Amino acid sequence: MGKKLFRNVEMLLAQITAAEGSEKMLEGIAHLLVESDDMAALGIVSGRVYRERADDYELIISVSGHGPGILGKTVSKSYEVVREIEKHRLYVISPDTPGFDPELEAQFSDMDSAAILVGREPAYIISLGIRHHGSEDDLLVLLEILRAAIGMKLRQQSIDTQMRQAREIQASLLPSHIPELKGFEIAAITTAAEEVGGDIYDIQPVEEGVLGIMVADASGHGLPAALQARDVVIGMRMGQSENEKITAAIRRMNRVIHNSGLTSRFISMFYGELEDTGNFIYVNGGHVQPLLLTPGGDVFELKTGGPVLGPLPDAVYRRNYVNLRPGEVLVIVSDGVTERERLDGPADADGMREFGREGLIDLVSGILDHTASLIAAEIMRKIKEFGGNQPLKDDATVMVIRRLAAEDYPPAEGLLRLAGPIRR
């Protein structure tokens, strides 16, 4: 009977979806338990679900028995039977049960019942009216299977809800559209390795003719990384709204992350402010070094800054300047791009199978005259192809900033170029 019962309950619960919420799911379970032929042998003829409140449990679902007319009735947490249900989480109730109150019980059912406690904050009591049953052991096995299975479904639903909320939060933080800056094209793409990721980008107006540009990468991926990335976006936007200097804003964010208590986590961040003259002031906080590619074939790295944010509370961050000239392209990526691994095929001279910075440089150098959107899309397509179109192992973000090659946008005078190209 045990194996058959388990299979029947398993098939029964497989019909239940948690998509509509915990209480809809519990209502579906109550109906199936009462109306299923598989449960008839155990004498289950009615089902009730009570929701926990501060001092009592309120009846919110009633299937058969006294029907929906008793909804809203409550039973106090001080009732001895309720205390036993909370203590054991599984309980069979009859007139012989210690503390049994016939008058109170008659409000809900005129027969013996069996109860299980599931969930938390709030908890729920599922009570089944039992007319007769041939085996106490089978009934207890059923209750234990139900308690474990329903508890698992409620926990999974809670996780699914949190993940959905995290996705919504993260999506709401990404710019709904990329602000325009005269003389420039800007495009960005981010793809999470899991349902939510730790990569984030942001592009916000700072003042007339100036955009704040950020790409950040929280260690790991999934929900914790996504929440940390969210905090960085909000923190940097606060700094922008208060006209805070970028080095001061990043020092403040570093202290916030360090003091958060997530000592095993850190976040790399590249932040800069781009003027419509082409002037670009930036700080690199331990992030993959962005690449500035010129039509003449030179490639520069933007690496000035400091360490990743989080581990060192008093880390120092320095800023640097560069001027983007007509026809030049700035590519900012997360390490999910450069560290994308090839599953098969030959390794390079160092035994590596990663897409790498050289792969990125070679790719972008060949499409420098394409639009920013096409360059970003091609980078993302190429790294997916490089990994055999298998799912990403790490979040990947690409931002491309291209200064239009037009006579109307001459370079500003007086700003030094970077110390020298890494490739010429």
Legacy VTK file of the C-alpha trace (Angstrom):
# vtk DataFile Version 3.0
C-alpha trace
ASCII
DATASET POLYDATA
POINTS 424 float
0.000 0.000 0.000
2.865 2.395 0.876
4.466 2.473 -2.595
1.127 2.672 -4.358
0.010 5.460 -2.045
3.209 7.358 -2.666
2.781 7.045 -6.445
-0.839 8.180 -6.221
0.027 11.225 -4.140
2.958 12.032 -6.418
0.699 11.938 -9.481
-1.902 13.963 -7.621
0.488 16.753 -6.690
1.968 16.769 -10.186
-1.355 18.215 -11.324
-0.951 21.202 -9.020
0.780 24.347 -10.237
2.132 27.038 -7.957
1.868 29.655 -10.690
-1.217 31.373 -9.290
0.005 31.803 -5.710
0.242 29.807 -2.500
-3.437 29.914 -1.572
-4.675 29.036 -5.049
-2.296 26.096 -4.961
-3.601 24.994 -1.554
-7.175 25.313 -2.782
-6.339 23.062 -5.724
-4.766 20.524 -3.378
-7.826 20.516 -1.135
-10.148 19.881 -4.098
-7.985 17.090 -5.464
-7.708 15.351 -2.102
-11.464 15.444 -1.561
-12.518 14.686 -5.122
-9.850 12.148 -6.132
-10.851 8.496 -6.294
-7.314 7.624 -5.178
-7.998 9.170 -1.768
-11.440 7.582 -1.310
-9.977 4.447 0.304
-8.690 6.598 3.160
-12.115 8.161 3.742
-11.173 11.772 2.954
-14.478 13.572 2.383
-13.743 17.225 3.153
-10.842 19.628 3.237
-10.173 22.941 4.967
-7.242 25.349 4.891
-6.537 27.822 7.696
-4.167 30.795 7.339
-2.006 31.857 10.272
-2.569 35.276 11.794
-1.040 36.931 14.870
-3.176 35.114 17.472
-5.260 32.618 15.529
-5.831 30.719 12.304
-8.524 31.916 9.907
-10.443 29.474 7.698
-9.888 30.555 4.069
-10.783 27.409 2.076
-13.563 24.867 2.723
-14.275 22.030 0.297
-17.369 19.843 0.955
-18.289 19.223 4.606
-19.865 22.425 5.918
-18.876 24.150 2.671
-17.901 27.792 2.068
-20.514 29.086 4.507
-18.033 28.752 7.374
-15.232 30.744 5.720
-13.798 33.451 7.957
-14.229 31.496 11.188
-11.141 31.383 13.378
-9.531 29.072 15.885
-7.202 30.465 18.546
-3.523 29.550 18.748
-4.127 28.928 22.446
-6.427 25.977 21.634
-4.583 22.869 22.803
-5.230 20.951 19.564
-3.721 23.818 17.546
-0.680 23.877 19.815
-0.198 20.153 19.194
-0.499 20.654 15.429
2.149 23.406 15.588
4.374 21.193 17.717
4.141 17.995 15.683
3.223 19.503 12.263
1.154 16.355 11.663
-1.773 15.356 13.881
-4.850 13.092 13.843
-7.807 14.575 15.748
-10.805 12.800 17.320
-13.076 13.296 20.353
-10.466 11.341 22.354
-7.724 13.865 21.549
-6.521 15.701 24.709
-8.065 19.183 24.904
-10.652 18.392 22.193
-13.524 20.963 22.323
-16.689 19.407 20.787
-18.519 22.736 20.482
-15.629 24.469 18.745
-14.934 21.518 16.442
-18.607 21.253 15.454
-18.335 24.667 13.766
-15.929 23.165 11.249
-16.647 19.451 10.950
-18.818 16.658 12.311
-16.212 13.931 11.858
-12.666 13.008 12.802
-9.954 14.942 11.022
-6.269 14.863 10.256
-4.156 18.007 10.033
-0.768 19.063 8.725
1.083 22.344 9.159
2.885 23.714 6.093
4.704 26.880 5.123
5.806 29.782 7.241
5.097 33.510 7.460
2.265 32.726 7.164
1.886 29.065 8.038
-1.178 27.105 6.901
-3.067 24.251 8.526
-4.602 21.776 6.072
-7.328 19.798 7.813
-8.956 16.760 6.153
-12.319 15.408 7.261
-12.093 11.621 7.663
-15.310 9.568 7.653
-13.555 6.230 8.055
-10.177 4.757 7.292
-8.936 1.219 7.310
-5.323 1.888 8.203
-3.948 4.462 10.630
-0.473 3.834 9.247
-1.572 4.568 5.665
-3.218 7.773 6.814
-0.084 8.919 8.627
2.054 8.036 5.617
-0.286 10.084 3.416
-0.089 13.061 5.772
3.699 12.933 5.937
4.014 12.683 2.153
1.587 15.576 1.737
3.348 17.701 4.343
6.750 17.211 2.729
5.508 17.630 -0.850
3.365 20.696 -0.160
6.142 22.260 1.912
8.534 21.746 -0.979
6.081 23.319 -3.413
5.599 26.332 -1.138
9.361 26.785 -0.766
9.850 26.488 -4.511
7.111 29.021 -5.098
8.747 31.396 -2.634
12.053 31.039 -4.491
10.327 31.509 -7.851
8.605 34.622 -6.545
11.888 36.049 -5.272
13.596 35.328 -8.573
10.752 36.923 -10.502
10.929 40.001 -8.294
14.716 40.135 -8.738
14.290 39.955 -12.528
11.735 42.752 -12.387
13.986 44.874 -10.176
16.972 44.316 -12.435
14.987 45.024 -15.616
13.634 48.222 -14.075
17.180 49.435 -13.406
18.365 49.013 -16.982
17.758 52.151 -19.049
14.460 51.853 -20.928
16.215 53.689 -23.749
19.747 54.932 -24.239
19.960 58.722 -23.959
21.274 60.479 -27.048
24.542 62.385 -27.045
25.295 64.566 -30.053
27.963 63.020 -32.248
27.900 59.569 -30.635
26.274 56.175 -30.993
25.916 54.079 -27.850
24.646 50.499 -27.593
24.569 47.991 -24.742
23.569 44.338 -24.299
23.594 42.184 -21.168
22.834 38.464 -20.924
22.572 36.615 -17.601
23.983 33.131 -17.107
21.066 32.330 -14.783
17.574 33.759 -14.428
19.084 36.886 -12.944
22.664 38.003 -13.148
25.284 40.138 -11.466
26.147 42.240 -14.524
24.529 45.635 -14.858
24.993 48.691 -17.018
23.634 52.199 -16.752
23.596 55.278 -18.959
22.151 58.433 -17.422
22.272 62.166 -18.222
24.429 63.988 -15.669
23.931 67.473 -17.093
23.389 69.036 -20.497
25.770 67.402 -22.976
27.174 64.888 -20.427
26.288 61.213 -19.896
27.242 59.045 -16.927
28.215 55.575 -18.177
28.681 52.498 -16.002
29.293 48.785 -16.410
29.533 46.684 -13.226
30.014 42.995 -12.509
29.184 41.500 -9.099
31.086 38.364 -8.128
29.134 35.195 -8.833
25.707 35.308 -10.415
22.123 34.636 -9.489
20.020 36.470 -6.901
22.743 37.689 -4.450
24.823 39.127 -7.289
21.764 40.781 -8.842
20.842 42.484 -5.582
24.384 43.761 -5.126
24.440 45.108 -8.684
21.140 46.855 -7.977
22.641 48.621 -4.955
25.543 49.910 -7.048
23.248 51.356 -9.722
21.116 53.127 -7.126
24.194 54.392 -5.276
25.834 55.814 -8.389
22.597 57.490 -9.500
22.405 59.155 -6.100
25.927 60.455 -6.620
25.009 61.783 -10.066
21.945 63.590 -8.732
24.070 65.297 -6.071
26.857 66.231 -8.531
29.299 64.142 -6.524
32.800 63.779 -7.972
33.240 60.358 -9.499
36.194 59.356 -7.307
34.222 60.334 -4.184
31.152 58.434 -5.405
33.169 55.274 -6.009
34.941 55.527 -2.639
31.536 55.831 -0.979
30.179 52.803 -2.877
33.280 50.821 -1.906
32.642 51.499 1.786
28.947 50.644 1.454
29.741 47.282 -0.158
32.469 46.549 2.374
30.154 47.325 5.302
27.301 45.247 3.899
28.680 42.143 5.599
28.964 40.180 2.355
32.673 39.662 2.899
32.877 36.939 0.275
31.483 39.240 -2.400
32.897 42.093 -4.403
32.009 44.049 -7.495
34.122 45.426 -10.307
32.954 48.672 -11.874
33.921 50.975 -14.692
32.359 54.424 -14.522
32.920 57.455 -16.699
31.329 60.735 -17.726
31.303 61.438 -21.457
30.918 64.967 -22.822
29.628 65.767 -26.293
33.072 67.266 -27.008
34.516 63.754 -26.744
36.145 64.380 -23.361
35.794 61.313 -21.143
36.758 61.224 -17.458
36.702 57.749 -15.949
37.620 55.481 -13.031
38.219 51.758 -13.382
37.468 49.869 -10.173
39.070 46.503 -10.907
36.997 45.978 -14.062
38.028 44.399 -17.341
40.011 47.154 -19.045
37.911 48.826 -21.765
39.459 49.091 -25.204
39.651 52.236 -27.318
40.178 51.363 -30.978
41.137 53.936 -33.588
40.598 53.889 -37.370
44.378 53.902 -37.724
44.679 50.533 -35.992
45.880 51.669 -32.570
44.333 50.070 -29.480
44.452 51.711 -26.031
43.417 50.374 -22.615
41.498 52.379 -20.011
42.923 50.953 -16.810
43.476 53.808 -14.349
41.447 53.543 -11.159
41.801 51.168 -8.240
40.848 47.707 -6.938
37.479 45.978 -7.087
34.897 47.430 -4.736
34.279 45.723 -1.407
37.356 44.006 0.041
39.338 47.128 1.088
37.348 49.783 2.973
39.939 52.530 2.458
40.865 51.780 -1.151
42.021 54.763 -3.187
40.584 55.404 -6.647
42.171 57.690 -9.233
40.548 59.154 -12.311
41.943 59.635 -15.779
40.962 61.399 -18.962
40.817 60.557 -22.623
39.298 62.171 -25.676
37.276 60.086 -28.127
38.022 61.293 -31.637
35.836 60.893 -34.736
35.728 57.296 -35.941
37.003 55.828 -32.661
35.188 53.088 -30.801
35.239 52.396 -27.058
34.307 48.841 -26.067
33.435 48.062 -22.428
32.739 44.427 -21.516
32.431 42.195 -18.469
34.691 39.182 -17.992
31.902 36.901 -19.197
32.922 38.079 -22.680
36.700 37.744 -22.528
36.590 34.549 -20.425
34.077 32.735 -22.615
35.546 29.253 -23.075
35.818 27.125 -26.172
34.578 23.613 -25.426
36.641 21.990 -28.145
39.162 22.945 -30.759
42.777 24.032 -30.352
44.077 26.018 -27.379
46.255 29.092 -27.881
50.026 29.235 -27.304
49.486 29.555 -23.538
47.144 26.572 -23.420
44.089 28.795 -23.013
40.721 28.223 -24.614
39.228 31.638 -23.833
37.880 34.181 -26.291
40.270 36.656 -24.673
41.140 40.300 -25.227
42.965 39.524 -28.442
39.874 37.832 -29.817
37.825 40.895 -28.897
40.333 43.274 -30.484
40.537 41.244 -33.685
36.754 41.091 -33.964
36.065 44.797 -33.364
38.995 45.949 -35.523
37.346 44.314 -38.516
33.969 46.016 -38.011
35.054 49.409 -36.725
32.966 51.261 -39.306
29.749 49.455 -38.297
27.147 51.072 -36.058
27.509 50.715 -32.296
24.435 48.459 -32.207
25.831 46.114 -34.848
29.236 45.959 -33.145
27.646 45.085 -29.781
25.378 42.471 -31.343
28.268 40.907 -33.242
30.413 40.639 -30.098
27.607 38.855 -28.275
26.908 36.577 -31.233
30.580 35.719 -31.621
31.167 34.761 -27.990
28.099 32.512 -28.015
29.361 30.855 -31.183
32.864 30.570 -29.671
31.404 28.520 -26.820
29.583 26.179 -29.171
26.293 28.048 -28.570
26.140 26.422 -25.146
24.567 28.385 -22.255
26.786 31.060 -20.755
28.716 30.070 -17.640
29.021 33.695 -16.581
26.989 36.843 -17.181
28.120 38.760 -20.255
27.742 42.499 -20.917
28.855 44.580 -23.885
28.727 48.361 -24.226
29.944 50.110 -27.364
30.476 53.856 -27.685
31.290 55.094 -31.187
32.102 58.667 -32.064
30.724 59.517 -35.458
33.294 60.336 -38.103
31.866 63.722 -39.044
33.463 67.123 -39.594
31.005 68.671 -37.145
32.560 66.915 -34.142
36.250 67.855 -33.917
38.327 66.524 -30.996
38.831 68.792 -28.004
42.247 70.342 -27.664
44.546 70.032 -24.692
43.732 66.495 -23.491
46.476 63.880 -23.526
45.948 60.518 -25.130
46.572 57.389 -23.120
50.189 56.492 -22.409
50.548 54.485 -25.584
48.690 51.885 -27.567
48.864 48.211 -26.647
48.679 47.429 -30.334
49.668 49.473 -33.349
LINES 1 425
424 0 1 2 3 4 5 6 7 8 9 10 11 12 13 14 15 16 17 18 19 20 21 22 23 24 25 26 27 28 29 30 31 32 33 34 35 36 37 38 39 40 41 42 43 44 45 46 47 48 49 50 51 52 53 54 55 56 57 58 59 60 61 62 63 64 65 66 67 68 69 70 71 72 73 74 75 76 77 78 79 80 81 82 83 84 85 86 87 88 89 90 91 92 93 94 95 96 97 98 99 100 101 102 103 104 105 106 107 108 109 110 111 112 113 114 115 116 117 118 119 120 121 122 123 124 125 126 127 128 129 130 131 132 133 134 135 136 137 138 139 140 141 142 143 144 145 146 147 148 149 150 151 152 153 154 155 156 157 158 159 160 161 162 163 164 165 166 167 168 169 170 171 172 173 174 175 176 177 178 179 180 181 182 183 184 185 186 187 188 189 190 191 192 193 194 195 196 197 198 199 200 201 202 203 204 205 206 207 208 209 210 211 212 213 214 215 216 217 218 219 220 221 222 223 224 225 226 227 228 229 230 231 232 233 234 235 236 237 238 239 240 241 242 243 244 245 246 247 248 249 250 251 252 253 254 255 256 257 258 259 260 261 262 263 264 265 266 267 268 269 270 271 272 273 274 275 276 277 278 279 280 281 282 283 284 285 286 287 288 289 290 291 292 293 294 295 296 297 298 299 300 301 302 303 304 305 306 307 308 309 310 311 312 313 314 315 316 317 318 319 320 321 322 323 324 325 326 327 328 329 330 331 332 333 334 335 336 337 338 339 340 341 342 343 344 345 346 347 348 349 350 351 352 353 354 355 356 357 358 359 360 361 362 363 364 365 366 367 368 369 370 371 372 373 374 375 376 377 378 379 380 381 382 383 384 385 386 387 388 389 390 391 392 393 394 395 396 397 398 399 400 401 402 403 404 405 406 407 408 409 410 411 412 413 414 415 416 417 418 419 420 421 422 423
